[in-house]
Amino acid sequence: MKVVALAGGVGGAKLAWGLAQLVPADDLTVIGNTGDDFRHLGLAISPDLDTLMYTLAGIANRATGWGIEGDTWQGMAMIARYGGPTWFQLGDRDLATHLLRSERLAQGETLTAVTAALGRQLGVEAALRPMSDRPAPTRLETDEGTLAFQEWFVGRRWQPVVDRIVLPEPPAPASDEVVAALEAADLVVIAPSNPLVSVAPILHTRPVWELAADRPAVAVSPIVGGRAIRGPAAKLMAELGLEVSPLGVARYYGADLLDGLVLDSADGATAPDIEALGIAALPAATWMRSDEDRVELARIVLDWGRRLG
Amino acid sequence: MKVVALAGGVGGAKLAWGLAQLVPADDLTVIGNTGDDFRHLGLAISPDLDTLMYTLAGIANRATGWGIEGDTWQGMAMIARYGGPTWFQLGDRDLATHLLRSERLAQGETLTAVTAALGRQLGVEAALRPMSDRPAPTRLETDEGTLAFQEWFVGRRWQPVVDRIVLPEPPAPASDEVVAALEAADLVVIAPSNPLVSVAPILHTRPVWELAADRPAVAVSPIVGGRAIRGPAAKLMAELGLEVSPLGVARYYGADLLDGLVLDSADGATAPDIEALGIAALPAATWMRSDEDRVELARIVLDWGRRLG
């Protein structure tokens, strides 16, 4: 069974890692959101791709969810001493990723090629793909003006109230590799990443939505008990008038796209409302605290997806 | 007395530090060689300026002579893990310098402005100036072909035999700040840096030589007992047919430029031959092992230069 996962950062990376323990590497493609990508200190930074890569490579920092386990901060301390920008934290090892990526992009390689090459060196076996080789920055219209994603997310700790999420128009084209993986997919897994700012930018990349909608597609709700497990998903959904629940997630993705939604057992009572939308609902343990949790959730998603397909 | 020092890396930086202990900051300008500058991993790297800056700031690594005391190597280890280039060592703190310099240059600031701003943050009080704001790369014609300076110096540990040193033609223009400092100088000090690849690129920058020649100018020989205190000065002089001695240094700079040459006491016997060229010769303790040595040599150079001027 060929599986394609659409994923943002931390939560998505955990499920992607679980999938990678169960699906043969040749059959798994993880498509990462690059709507968060930005340039900082002259470097091309891809936060979600890096979180996915580090997590798949088994070197992610488990405490923070981003960055590299055991990384150090000598460079940041020196940048601070120079009075340089410190709002976006760059670990010393992490900087190597940005330096090499930036250098190779500047030499004309695609982000797809660079991501594959860096991942290979770290031992990532599944295909990790950026959604597009073109820049496709997500912008947010907020009560403090229009902000680039990282300005809002890291720079202002996602506090400004969001009126509207602006994805690039016309949409960026998906890479050939992304299109080919989706065309071959037996199952599309939408990871429990932020639907609005992590998954939507991938789906917005043309023609990802159409290809995903044509195939069995299962999402995992990132909303549990009315809250996001992590990050601004609940806050954003509320600000944009969506119900902050698995039902809200199901409505947002819609029955045209989704065949099934895995929701946390704590929200099991909402399953009938989701099914009423024409989307199968499966309550399960979705909170991934351990490696075993990740693998178990991946197993549930794969087994259920196989039956739905 | 307004003093301008021309300096390359390690040896030049030591004397510059000594001078900075004795000369009021407003009266001292250190002009650094940028012929070694190069781009690496997309970063603008200025090895001699950095050694001068770190030394003047009191944070240089004393064991290596270059880099920052106590710097760490997490980024380099990660670059190695990625299979990236490791021939040029970049410490984690040192990387901050290159990142901020590169970013500010990319935003259109001059190297002069960036160097001043970075130095100020580190507490450098004397004026540290790049010889030019234009790239002025030194190239070496060798038995392994034409090499950029760092390819030869670091990449091949200065082993290829040099037939010819190629400085840019037409010469790069000195910055306004360099010209103004030289015009106001009461004494020009040529530090015990490599005459051929550290000092010559500065003198080649127009109109540094003419301005230095018009003023009292004292050099310190980097050759002691037929050997370079450090680095390839002796090897290079021999390969280019120069006598490897203070007399060879005196002949190389010439009486049109130099009023005096400080040579090591170990070479005192050659003083008459140097004076026969029309260049005053002063034997002294030139080997700078300690901070006290640096200050003492600076004091000798300043006192003697004042009398020669």
Interface residues (C-beta under 8 A of the other chain):
Chain A: L41 G42 L43 I68 D71 T72 Q74 G75 M76 A77 M78 I79 R81 Y82 G83 G84 G91 D92 R93 D94 L95 A96 T97 L99 L100 S102 E103 A106 L118 Q121 L122
Chain B: L41 G42 L43 I68 D71 T72 Q74 G75 M76 A77 M78 I79 R81 Y82 G83 G84 G91 D92 R93 D94 L95 A96 T97 L99 L100 S102 E103 A106 L118 Q121 L122
